[in-house]
Amino acid sequence: MDLNKKKILITGGAGFIGANLVLEIQEKYPEAEIFVIDNFSSGHFQNLSGFKGDVIANNVLNVDLDKFFPKLDIIFHQAAITDTIISRDEEQKVIYENIESFRNLLNYALSHNTHLVYASSSGVYGNSAPPMKVGEGEYPVNAYAFSKLIQDNIAREYFDLFEKKNLKLVGLRYFVVYGPKEYYKVTEKKGSLIWKLYSQMKKGKSPIVFGDGKQKRDFIYVKDVVRANLLSLNSKVNELFNIGTGKAISVNETVDTLNKFLGTNLKPEYQENPFKDSYQYYTEADITTTKKYLNWEPKYNLEQGIKDYLKP
Ligand SMILES: NC(=O)c1ccc[n+]([C@@H]2O[C@H](COP(=O)([O-])OP(=O)(O)OC[C@H]3O[C@@H](n4cnc5c(N)ncnc54)[C@H](O)[C@@H]3O)[C@@H](O)[C@H]2O)c1
């Protein structure tokens, strides 16, 4: 779809993935009119350096969408509280805000003839057997992932309603995303594993690895994720799609790959996993339907993504 001259809202546009999407659309479609809603809870204004559009610095839940946007052509919904490691007391807020902001946007989109593409997560599969398939093994192990699954359940009720109006409604279950602009997420809790391992190894330190390092992840480069969002506007069906490479890589192998890239020979420092209860041990996407209906497949494997992203 040509996004020039389209009115586009990107929620969570100051965050890692949202900001990559904002700036890619701005570059590729200079005549697109882009709006960002972000409450800057985990995003950062520096991620939007070079952005020429408008920003509403507020919680999606508190924005009167009708007032601000009499018309929008497309919404890319990336905003969410993305903490997977939270206390029991924080769970209600995560679940409430993530689900209700989605519901508001969904109702706006349906009543204003707006396409809606939104971020879901591989977290919905919890520790089900890989490779993970949409519709199977959807048993999240933390409140964040639960909120994503409920979003998807709601979306399933709306796919046909959007279809009848010739509108796209597509949910993308990202696996473990890494790439530029995750820098501002980086705290003890956040930032991709790739970034965390790299930051330690770049300083010549042994990377800290939980457990025995045999746990596996399907790492997906942010440029592939951005492309999946754009392709969703041409999706053959309204559906949920896995966005991963289809190949799981262990944390030990990831350290090897980074060692090769950096020219180092650092051994992991193994530590007991403090997050055992809410942890996913093996994620791997089945991307058969993503290829078929979204016409998407990843362009970057881990080595290629790391080379594009990091400095040796
Ligand atoms: N990064 C990953 O590996 C990954 C994996 C699976 C799914 N996702 C999903 O992708 C989306 C983007 O994730 P990210 O990695 O860029 O995270 P991020 O934390 O960098 O970005 C989320 C952004 O949303 C904003 N935000 C949060 N709640 C909001 C609200 N109620 N109203 C307005 N703004 C709000 C934050 O300030 C932040 O800028 C999220 O929905 C996340 O659940 C990410």
The ligand as a Gaussian input file, in Angstrom:
#p B3LYP/6-31G(d) Opt

LIG

0 1
 N       10.888000      -6.023000      21.785000
 C       10.444000      -7.259000      21.692000
 O       11.239000      -8.223000      21.694000
 C        8.972000      -7.544000      21.570000
 C        8.570000      -8.876000      21.478000
 C        7.207000      -9.156000      21.367000
 C        6.274000      -8.136000      21.330000
 N        6.693000      -6.845000      21.455000
 C        5.669000      -5.798000      21.429000
 O        6.037000      -4.800000      20.510000
 C        5.564000      -3.529000      20.937000
 C        6.712000      -2.548000      20.996000
 O        7.660000      -3.053000      21.912000
 P        9.064000      -2.379000      22.136000
 O       10.054000      -3.467000      22.251000
 O        9.273000      -1.311000      21.133000
 O        8.843000      -1.781000      23.596000
 P        9.097000      -0.318000      24.168000
 O        8.873000      -0.439000      25.631000
 O       10.388000       0.208000      23.686000
 O        7.935000       0.515000      23.474000
 C        6.630000       0.618000      23.981000
 C        6.265000       2.078000      23.901000
 O        4.920000       2.255000      24.296000
 C        4.827000       3.347000      25.215000
 N        3.636000       3.058000      26.018000
 C        3.431000       2.022000      26.864000
 N        2.174000       2.016000      27.318000
 C        1.560000       3.089000      26.742000
 C        0.254000       3.612000      26.810000
 N       -0.718000       3.031000      27.520000
 N       -0.026000       4.741000      26.104000
 C        0.931000       5.345000      25.374000
 N        2.184000       4.876000      25.260000
 C        2.491000       3.769000      25.936000
 C        6.151000       3.364000      25.934000
 O        6.485000       4.609000      26.473000
 C        7.106000       2.958000      24.820000
 O        7.572000       4.062000      24.098000
 C        4.909000      -3.756000      22.300000
 O        3.519000      -3.875000      22.115000
 C        5.502000      -5.079000      22.744000
 O        4.618000      -5.767000      23.592000
 C        8.022000      -6.527000      21.577000

